[in-house]
Amino acid sequence: MSAESATAGYPADLLSLVDDYLAALDFGADRRATRLTEAMRYSLLAGGKRIRPVLTLATARGRGAEPPVVLPTAAALELIHTYSLIHDDLPAIDDDTLRRGRPTCHVAYGEDVAILAGDGLFAEAFNLVLARQSGRPDVVLAALAEIAAATGVQGMVGGQYMDVAGEAADDDDLRTVHALKTGRLIGAAVVCGALLSGAEDVEPYRAFAAELGLLFQIVDDILDETGAVDELGKSVGKDRAMAKVTYVSRFGMERASALADEAKARAQELLGALPGDNADLAAVTRFIHSRRR
């Protein structure tokens, strides 16, 4: 499948819902913090396919819920993802100068402001769920707990540390690092959509999301070797330049591509066992597998 045909099936209406919601967010800051909120919005509104919030909306719609009902939580996940990108791009970590086709936040606003912009987005994400997400309090708290666990030491931050510390000594380590760094937030997006739309058993959704997260990371590693800057909107070849262990460096390009195909097949199989109409989730899965490949 070509990247163009995969993108054609992407749930554009859900993407539009997310973009409009994010654009309307007002962080309500004191005028003396205007430059900070400008930096937050600079990175937040830089575009992209909004995969994580779209997954939340798609999961909820697949279960028969109206997508706008879960928009606050979906948007919160994008705030957290954006915070992680701002901090990952800093000179102390990946030292990237390009993100989504424009200068990274620290290049545009300085390292001090970029650090605070990331911090602000992370805090505002939790504020957004607490202030705006409707639903039974225990369900909203369960969604928040899912997000908190996915972003902490047992999730995204822990995985990022293992990555920069070079802790992927073998194949199991490699999968663990990326399951935490990338997969946990993708998992939270799907699980939160299921929780907030009334699912009592979220483990089948978690299993599907785990394969989707693996697929995303393998494709990301491939694109770091084969992608074009003008298409991806970010630097390429960084992993190799920093001697990071990736699916490509560990297994080679041919095997990494085969592993992506296998992860896609497993994700599709698990998706087929979920209740409801999951055409949107299927479309996102196809997009992740075929993006810019």
N, C-alpha and C positions, 0 to 999 in steps of 0.2 A: 504493500500500500504506500502511495506517495504521501509526502507531508501535506500536500495541498488537499488531497481527498480526505485525510484525517481531520484537518482543520475545518473543512466544509461541514462536518457533522458536529463540531464543537457547539455546546449549548449557548449560543450567542445571547439569548434573552437573559440567561442567568448572569453572564458576564456583564451585560449592560446594567442589570440590577445592582451588582456589586460596585461597578464604576460610579454610578450615580449616587449611591449611598456614601461611598468614600469621599466623593467630591463635596458632598453636602455637610460633612463632619466639621464641627466648629469646636476647637479645643478650648475656646473661651479664655485665653490667656491674657494676663496683664499686658498692656501695650509695651512695657519694657522687656517683655519676652517675645516680641514679634519676630525677631530673627530666628529664634528657636522654633516657633511654630511654622515659619516659612521653610526651614530645613526639614521638618517633619513632613510637611505636605510635598515638598520637592521630591523626596524619595517615595512617599506613599502614592503619589499620583503620576508616577513615571511610566505607567502602563504595564503591559504584560497580560498573560492569560488568566491571572487570578485563580490558579488551579486549586488552591486550598479552600477559599471561600466558595468557589463553584462546586467543589466536591460536597461541601456542607449542604448547599442548596439542592444539589442533584440528589443527594441521599434522602433529604426530607421529601422532595417531590416524588421520588420513587416509592415512598411509603404513603403517598396520598395527601401530604401536607402542602399548604401554600408556601412557596419559597420565601416570600417576604417575612413570614413569621420568624424565621431563624436568621434573618439578615444581621442583627446585632452581633451574634456570635460568629457568623461567617466573616463579617468585617473585622472583628477582633483578631481572628486568625491571620488576616492579611496584615494588620498592624504589627503583629508579632513577627511574621515572616519578614516584613520590611525592616524591623529593628535588627533582626539577625543578619540581614544583608548589609546594613550600614556598618555593623560591628565587624562582620567578616571581612569587609573591604578595607578596614583600617590598616595602616602600615605595620602595626604590631602583629597582625594575623596574616591576611592574604596580600596586603599591599596592592590593591587593585585601584585603577584610576577610571575605569569605565564600567557602567552598570545601566542596563536597559537603554543603551545608545546615548548616554549622556555622562558627564563627569560624575564620579561618585560623590557622596555627600561630603566627605571630608575634604575632597578637592574643591568643591564649590563653596563650602562654608567653614572649613577649618576643622582640625581634629577635635578640638574642644567642643565645638557646637555639635559635631556629628555624634560624639559619644552621648551627649545629653539628648540629642534628637532620638537616638535609639532607646535610651532609658525612658524618655517621655512616651514614645509609642508603646512600649511594653506596659507601662503603668496605665495608659489610656485604654489599652485593650481590655483590661480587667474592669476598669470603670465603665466601659461601654456595655459589657455583659451585665454587670450588676445594676446599672441604671436603666437599661433599655430592653433586656431580653425578657419577654413574657413567658409564662409557664409556671408550673408548680415549683415552689421554692426548692424542693429536694431535687428536682430534675435539673434546674438551672445550676444548683450547687454541684451536682454530679458532672455537668458539662464543664464547669470551671475547674473542678478537680482533675478532669481529663486533660484540660489544657495546661494546668500547672505542672502535672506530672510529665507531660510531653515536652515541656520547655526547660526543665531543670536538669540537675546532675544526672538523673536517670533517663534523660531524654536529649533534647537538642544541644544544650550547653555541654553536657558530659561528652556527647559524641564529637562536638567541635574540639573540645580539649584533647580527646584521644587522637583526633586527626592531626592537630598541630604538633602534638607531642610524639607523633610517629609510632603509635601503639598498635598498629595493624601488622602484627608479626606473622600471622598465618591467615588462611582463608576464612576461618571462623571469626577471627578478629576483624577482618575487613567487612564482613557482613554485619557484625555487631556495631562497629563504628558508624556505618552508614544507616543501619536501622535506627540508631539513636539520633544521629545528626540530621538525617533527612526524613526517615520513615515515620518517626513518632509524631511529627506535626501533621503529616499527611494522614496518619491514622486518627489523630484527634479530630481532624476535619470531618472524616467519615463518621466516626463514633458520635461526635456531637450532633451531627445531622440526624443520626438514628435516635439518640436519646431524646432530643427535643421534639421529635415527631412521634414519640410514644413507644419506641422499641423497648421491650423488657429484657431481651437477650441480645447484647451487642457483640458477642464474641464472633459470630459469623461475619459481621461487618469489619471487626478488627482483623480477622484473618485475610479478608479481601484486601484491606488497606495495606497490610504488611507486604503483600506481593506487589501492590501498586507502588509503594515506596521503594522497594528494591528495583523495580523496573525503572522508575524515575532516575535513581542514582546511576544505574548502569548506563542508561542513555546519556545522562549528563557527562559521565566519564568519556564516553565515545565522542560526544560533541566537543569536549575540550581538546580532542585531537583532530577532529575532522571538520568542525564548524567554521563558519566565516564570521568575522567580527561584525560586519554590517548586517548579517542575518540574526546573530545571537544577541547583539547589543552589549556584549561584554568581552573581556579579554579571552583569548584562547591560548592553549599551550601552557597555562599557568601551573597545572598539576605536574607536568613533566619538568618544567623549569625549577619547581620547588622540591623535586624528587619525592612527591607524594605517592603513596601506594594507592592505585586505583584498579578498577576491573580490567582496564586496558593494560596497565603495566604488569599486573599479576598474571593475566590469562592471554594477552594478545588480542588484537582487534577482532579476528575471526571468532574466537571463542567468546569474547565479550558480547558480540552481536548475537551469538547463539544463546547465551545466557539471558539476554534481553527477550528474545523470542520465547524462551521457556518461562520466564517470569510473566510475560503477557498471557501465555496460555493458561498458567495456573490462576492468574487473576481473573481471567474470563470464566474459568471453571467455577471458581468460588463465587463470582458474581451471579452466575446462573442459578446458584442455590439460594440466593436472597429473595425474599418476597417482593411483590409489587412489580411495577414497570420500571426497569432500570436502564432504559435506553440512554439517558443522560450519562450515567456512570460508564456505560459501555463506550460512549463517544469520547469521554475524557480518557479512558484507558487507551483507546486507539490513538488519540492525539499524543499522549505521553510516549507511546511506543514509536511513533513515526515523526515526531517533531524534528525538523531540519535534518533528517537522515537521508 
